[in-house]
């Protein structure tokens, strides 16, 4: 990446913004939160467009995290490994929330 690349250090800035907002989901669009989640699933690749596609396809973060793995895999940029991780996060949240 060149020194003038606006995407350089994007992940670091996004995570700092989240921490500086007291790790609150307030003031975030769904695709922005999905992008942060995808940082942990897809290392060293731009996840912005994938996050947008997920949000458009499933309508919400809850829709993404509760979608079946095979449907997640139909979204460009989502591998079986990434879909499995997203499903894991969804199941974990459901358990924490008492919806297990």
N, C-alpha and C positions, 0 to 999 in steps of 0.2 A: 504494500500500500504506500502510496506517496504521502509526503508530509501534508499535502493539501486535501487529503481524502477526508470528507466530512463524516465518514463512517468509522474512522479510526477511533478506537477506544469506546465505541458505542455501548458495548455490554457493560463496561465499567461505569459509564455515565448513567446508564439505565438503573443499575443496581445502587449507585450512590443516590440517585433521585428517590428510589424506593426507601432506602434507609433514612434519608433526610426527611421523608414524609412519615416518620415513625412506623414504617412498614405497614402503612395503611393502604387499602385499595381505593380510597377516595381519590378523586381527580384523575383516574386512569380510565382509558377506554379499554374494552375487553381485549382487543388485539394487543394492546401494550402489556397487559398482564400475561396473556398467552405467550407473548414473545419472551418474557422473563422466565416463564416455566420452560419454554423450549431451549433456553440457554443451557439447562441441565440435561436436556435430551439430545441436543444436536450441537456438539462442540465444534468450534472453529468454522461456523458457516452462518451466513446471514439468515436470520429466522424471521425477519419482518414480514415478507410476503407470505410465508407459510402461516404465520399467525393470522394475517388478514384472511387467507383462504379458509382456515379453520373457523374463524368467527363468522364469516359469510355462510359457510356450509352448515354449521350447527347452531348458529344464532346467539350463542352465549358461552361463557366459560363452563357453566354447568352442562350445557349441551355437548361440549367437546369432551369433558371429563366423564360423561356418562355414555358416550357413544360406543357402540361395539367396535372392537379392534378392526374388523374387516372394513367397516365404513370409514374409520379414520385413515386406513391405508389407501383409500381411494383418493385422498386429498394429495395433490402434488407436493412432494417434499416430506411426506410422512412415511417412514419405513415401518416394518413390523416392530422393530426394537423401540422406535419412538412411540408408536401407538400403544405398545405394551406399557411403557412408562407412563403415558398419559392416563391409561386405564388404571394403573396402580395408584396414581395420585387421586383419581376419582374415587376409587374404592376406599382409600385411606381417609379421605374427607368424609365419605358417607359413614364410615365407622366412627370417626370422631364426633360427627354430628348426630349419631344415634340412629341412622337410617339403615344400618346393616341388616 
